[in-house]
Amino acid sequence: MNDSNMNILFCDNPFENKASVDIDYEDESVSAKQNGFATQLFSYESLTKDKDAEFATRRIKHSDTLQKIVYRGWMLKPNQYTSLYNALLTKNYKLINSPTEYQNCHYLPDSYKFITGHTPKTIWLTVENQQVDYDKVFNDIATFGNSPLIVKDFVKSQKHYWDTACFIPLATDKDKVKSVIEKFVGLQNSDLNEGLVVREFIELNDLTIHSKSGMPLKQEYRLFFLNGQLLGCYDYWEEGEYSADEHPPLDIFKNIAKNIESNFFSMDIAKTKSGEWIIIELGDGQVAGLPDKVDRLQFYNLARQYYGS
């Protein structure tokens, strides 16, 4: 039986006329319902493409009492999330993270203050109309000396174009810096999130080579925190052999998590080649994907326990 006080919001299937969940989240929807969550649907396309939050949430009936709701779906830009947040409030549903809390973990420049000292050194600059100020870039990256760097925007990288649009072997190689950034900005095109983020590249422990893309996979894990509680620490990659004997030092990351201003977020961590543990980045828990190995039923069982904390 569903508990009306526990709600999960999923994207609907844009290819179905009748109301059904997006096929990529079917397994989560089933697991949520089996753990007593009530599920709601909205149109991701209407929200993001048509910019019509009222129409996007048309299937959600008004609640007599204010209900908390957790979104599980595709990434939203902060302005899109704000529109969804406000539309749901008119139905008496309140998303678990406010728009500010969402951006705190969705944008790396916003989350950097929570993880400084535990994550690679990072700088950023905004970019308008895809016009990069390279004088500012060269001036700002001088702080890295001649370290290797990686380039991304406030949310995403182009790591599958590793050598041409992500990795810079030497921060002092201005030609390479410019060519990688130009390629990255071109690939992101109109999807460029706010601007550029440049990070010191730190060698991570090897895991395996991706069977399809050939990308080297590293020893990475994804943690989820809900209302201050660790839901789980999960192998990030489906491929590769994670050692059953090695466990990340979770107490360190639990302590860091206490100061992160979000009610539901993910934390990606990794072991470096030198044996240290670092935070790669944070993500809003509502749009962070569950790694393939995660038992969905177990995940929602834990979420049910911590939902009202």
C-alpha positions as CSV (number, residue, x, y, z in Angstrom):
1,M,0.0,0.0,0.0
2,N,1.3,3.4,-0.9
3,D,1.9,6.1,1.7
4,S,0.7,9.4,0.4
5,N,3.3,11.1,2.5
6,M,6.1,9.5,0.4
7,N,6.2,10.7,-3.2
8,I,8.6,10.2,-6.1
9,L,8.3,12.2,-9.3
10,F,9.3,10.5,-12.6
11,C,9.4,11.7,-16.2
12,D,6.6,10.3,-18.4
13,N,7.2,8.3,-21.6
14,P,7.1,10.9,-24.4
15,F,6.3,8.2,-26.9
16,E,3.1,6.9,-25.2
17,N,-0.3,8.6,-25.3
18,K,-1.3,7.1,-22.0
19,A,0.4,8.0,-18.8
20,S,3.4,5.8,-18.3
21,V,6.8,6.2,-16.8
22,D,9.9,6.9,-19.0
23,I,11.2,3.5,-20.0
24,D,14.7,4.2,-18.5
25,Y,13.1,4.7,-15.1
26,E,10.6,1.8,-15.2
27,D,12.7,-0.3,-12.8
28,E,13.0,2.5,-10.3
29,S,9.2,3.2,-10.5
30,V,8.4,-0.4,-9.8
31,S,10.9,-0.5,-6.9
32,A,9.5,2.8,-5.5
33,K,5.9,1.5,-5.5
34,Q,6.9,-1.8,-3.9
35,N,8.5,0.1,-1.1
36,G,5.3,2.1,-0.4
37,F,6.0,5.3,-2.4
38,A,3.3,7.1,-4.3
39,T,4.5,8.0,-7.8
40,Q,3.7,11.0,-9.9
41,L,4.5,11.8,-13.6
42,F,5.3,14.9,-15.5
43,S,6.3,15.8,-19.0
44,Y,10.1,16.5,-19.2
45,E,9.7,17.6,-22.8
46,S,6.9,20.1,-22.0
47,L,9.1,21.6,-19.2
48,T,12.4,21.8,-21.0
49,K,11.4,22.3,-24.7
50,D,8.1,24.1,-24.4
51,K,9.0,25.8,-21.2
52,D,5.5,25.2,-19.9
53,A,5.7,23.9,-16.3
54,E,2.0,24.2,-15.8
55,F,1.2,21.9,-18.7
56,A,4.1,19.6,-17.8
57,T,2.5,18.9,-14.4
58,R,-1.1,18.7,-15.6
59,R,-1.5,15.1,-14.6
60,I,-0.6,15.8,-10.9
61,K,-3.7,16.4,-8.8
62,H,-3.7,19.0,-6.1
63,S,-3.0,17.6,-2.6
64,D,-5.1,18.6,0.4
65,T,-2.0,18.9,2.5
66,L,1.6,19.9,1.7
67,Q,3.5,16.8,0.6
68,K,7.3,16.3,0.2
69,I,8.3,14.9,-3.2
70,V,11.6,13.6,-4.6
71,Y,12.3,13.9,-8.4
72,R,14.2,11.0,-10.1
73,G,14.9,11.8,-13.7
74,W,17.0,13.6,-16.3
75,M,19.1,16.6,-15.5
76,L,17.5,20.0,-15.4
77,K,19.1,23.4,-15.7
78,P,18.6,25.4,-12.5
79,N,16.0,27.7,-14.2
80,Q,14.0,24.6,-15.4
81,Y,14.2,23.1,-11.9
82,T,12.9,26.4,-10.4
83,S,10.0,26.3,-12.8
84,L,9.2,22.7,-11.8
85,Y,9.6,23.5,-8.1
86,N,7.1,26.4,-8.4
87,A,4.6,24.5,-10.5
88,L,4.6,21.7,-8.0
89,L,4.0,24.1,-5.1
90,T,0.8,25.2,-6.7
91,K,-0.3,21.5,-6.4
92,N,0.8,21.4,-2.7
93,Y,4.0,19.3,-3.5
94,K,7.4,20.5,-2.3
95,L,10.5,19.1,-3.9
96,I,13.1,17.8,-1.4
97,N,15.7,20.4,-2.5
98,S,14.9,24.1,-3.0
99,P,16.3,25.6,-6.2
100,T,19.3,26.9,-4.3
101,E,20.0,23.5,-2.8
102,Y,19.6,21.9,-6.2
103,Q,22.2,24.2,-7.7
104,N,24.5,23.7,-4.7
105,C,25.3,20.2,-5.9
106,H,24.4,20.4,-9.6
107,Y,27.0,23.1,-10.4
108,L,30.6,22.3,-9.5
109,P,31.5,26.0,-8.8
110,D,28.6,26.1,-6.3
111,S,29.6,22.8,-4.6
112,Y,33.4,23.5,-4.6
113,K,33.2,25.4,-1.2
114,F,31.8,22.2,0.4
115,I,34.6,19.9,-0.8
116,T,37.7,22.2,-1.1
117,G,40.8,20.4,0.2
118,H,39.2,17.0,-0.7
119,T,38.9,17.5,-4.4
120,P,41.3,18.6,-7.2
121,K,42.1,22.3,-7.4
122,T,39.6,24.0,-9.6
123,I,38.9,27.4,-11.3
124,W,36.0,28.5,-13.4
125,L,34.8,31.4,-15.6
126,T,31.5,32.1,-17.2
127,V,31.1,32.1,-21.0
128,E,28.5,34.0,-22.9
129,N,27.4,33.1,-26.5
130,Q,30.2,30.5,-26.6
131,Q,32.8,33.4,-26.7
132,V,35.8,32.4,-24.5
133,D,38.1,35.1,-23.1
134,Y,41.4,33.3,-23.6
135,D,43.5,36.1,-22.0
136,K,41.5,35.4,-18.8
137,V,41.8,31.6,-19.2
138,F,45.6,31.9,-19.6
139,N,45.9,34.3,-16.6
140,D,43.7,32.1,-14.4
141,I,45.3,28.8,-15.1
142,A,48.7,30.1,-14.2
143,T,47.8,29.0,-10.7
144,F,48.3,25.4,-11.9
145,G,51.9,25.9,-13.0
146,N,52.6,23.2,-15.6
147,S,50.3,20.6,-14.1
148,P,48.0,18.5,-16.4
149,L,44.4,19.7,-16.5
150,I,40.9,18.6,-17.5
151,V,38.2,20.9,-19.0
152,K,34.5,20.7,-18.4
153,D,31.5,23.0,-18.0
154,F,29.7,23.6,-14.7
155,V,28.1,20.1,-15.0
156,K,29.5,17.9,-17.8
157,S,32.7,17.0,-19.5
158,Q,33.4,15.4,-22.9
159,K,35.5,12.6,-21.5
160,H,34.8,10.3,-24.4
161,Y,36.8,12.9,-26.5
162,W,39.5,12.7,-23.9
163,D,42.5,13.8,-26.0
164,T,40.8,16.5,-28.0
165,A,38.2,18.0,-25.7
166,C,39.0,17.1,-22.1
167,F,42.6,16.5,-21.2
168,I,45.4,19.0,-21.3
169,P,48.9,17.5,-20.6
170,L,50.5,20.8,-19.7
171,A,48.8,23.9,-18.3
172,T,51.6,26.0,-19.9
173,D,50.9,24.7,-23.4
174,K,48.7,27.6,-24.6
175,D,48.1,26.1,-28.1
176,K,46.8,22.8,-26.6
177,V,44.8,24.7,-23.9
178,K,43.1,26.7,-26.7
179,S,42.5,23.8,-29.0
180,V,41.0,21.6,-26.3
181,I,38.7,24.4,-25.0
182,E,37.6,25.2,-28.5
183,K,36.7,21.6,-29.3
184,F,34.9,21.2,-26.0
185,V,32.8,24.4,-26.4
186,G,32.0,23.3,-30.0
187,L,30.8,19.9,-28.8
188,Q,28.7,21.3,-26.0
189,N,27.3,24.0,-28.4
190,S,24.0,25.3,-27.0
191,D,24.2,22.7,-24.1
192,L,27.2,24.5,-22.6
193,N,26.3,24.9,-18.9
194,E,27.2,28.5,-17.8
195,G,30.9,28.4,-18.6
196,L,34.2,26.6,-18.2
197,V,35.6,24.7,-15.3
198,V,39.3,23.8,-15.4
199,R,40.6,21.3,-12.9
200,E,44.0,19.8,-11.9
201,F,44.2,16.3,-13.3
202,I,45.0,13.7,-10.7
203,E,45.9,10.1,-11.8
204,L,43.3,7.7,-10.4
205,N,43.7,4.0,-9.7
206,D,43.1,1.9,-12.8
207,L,40.1,-0.5,-13.0
208,T,39.8,-1.6,-16.6
209,I,39.2,-0.4,-20.2
210,H,35.6,0.2,-21.3
211,S,34.6,-2.6,-23.7
212,K,32.7,-0.3,-26.1
213,S,34.4,3.2,-25.9
214,G,37.9,2.1,-25.0
215,M,37.9,4.7,-22.3
216,P,40.1,3.8,-19.3
217,L,37.9,3.2,-16.2
218,K,39.1,4.1,-12.8
219,Q,38.4,3.0,-9.2
220,E,35.4,5.2,-8.6
221,Y,32.4,4.9,-6.3
222,R,29.1,6.8,-6.0
223,L,27.6,7.6,-2.6
224,F,24.1,8.9,-2.0
225,F,23.1,10.9,1.0
226,L,19.4,11.5,2.0
227,N,18.5,13.8,4.9
228,G,22.0,13.5,6.3
229,Q,22.1,9.6,6.1
230,L,24.3,7.6,3.8
231,L,22.1,5.5,1.6
232,G,24.9,3.5,0.2
233,C,28.4,3.4,-1.4
234,Y,28.2,1.8,-4.9
235,D,30.7,0.7,-7.5
236,Y,30.6,3.4,-10.2
237,W,31.3,1.2,-13.2
238,E,29.6,-2.0,-14.2
239,E,32.8,-3.4,-15.8
240,G,36.0,-4.1,-13.9
241,E,36.7,-6.1,-10.8
242,Y,36.3,-4.0,-7.6
243,S,38.1,-5.6,-4.7
244,A,35.8,-7.1,-2.1
245,D,38.5,-6.5,0.5
246,E,38.9,-2.8,-0.1
247,H,36.4,-0.3,1.3
248,P,36.5,3.5,0.9
249,P,37.0,5.4,4.2
250,L,33.4,6.3,4.5
251,D,33.6,8.1,7.9
252,I,35.7,10.9,6.2
253,F,33.0,11.4,3.6
254,K,30.2,11.2,6.1
255,N,31.8,14.1,8.0
256,I,32.1,16.2,4.9
257,A,28.5,15.4,3.9
258,K,27.3,17.0,7.2
259,N,28.2,20.5,5.9
260,I,26.7,20.1,2.4
261,E,23.6,22.3,2.0
262,S,21.4,19.7,0.3
263,N,18.8,17.2,1.5
264,F,19.5,14.7,-1.2
265,F,22.8,14.5,-3.2
266,S,25.4,12.2,-4.7
267,M,29.1,12.2,-4.0
268,D,31.5,10.6,-6.5
269,I,34.8,9.5,-4.9
270,A,37.9,7.8,-6.2
271,K,41.2,6.3,-5.1
272,T,44.3,8.0,-6.6
273,K,47.3,6.2,-7.9
274,S,49.2,7.5,-4.8
275,G,46.7,5.7,-2.5
276,E,44.7,8.8,-1.4
277,W,40.9,9.1,-1.5
278,I,39.4,12.2,-3.1
279,I,36.0,13.6,-4.0
280,I,35.5,13.9,-7.8
281,E,32.3,15.9,-7.6
282,L,28.9,16.2,-6.1
283,G,25.5,15.9,-7.8
284,D,22.0,16.6,-6.9
285,G,20.6,13.2,-5.8
286,Q,17.4,13.7,-7.9
287,V,19.3,13.7,-11.3
288,A,22.3,11.5,-10.4
289,G,22.0,8.1,-12.1
290,L,22.0,4.9,-10.1
291,P,25.0,2.8,-11.1
292,D,24.0,-0.4,-13.0
293,K,25.0,-2.7,-10.2
294,V,22.7,-1.0,-7.6
295,D,19.8,-3.1,-6.4
296,R,16.9,-0.8,-7.0
297,L,14.6,-2.5,-4.5
298,Q,17.1,-2.2,-1.8
299,F,17.9,1.5,-2.7
300,Y,14.2,2.5,-2.3
301,N,13.9,0.4,0.8
302,L,16.7,2.5,2.4
303,A,15.2,5.7,0.9
304,R,11.9,4.9,2.6
305,Q,13.6,4.6,6.0
306,Y,15.4,8.0,5.7
307,Y,12.7,9.8,3.8
308,G,11.1,11.5,6.8
309,S,14.3,12.2,8.7
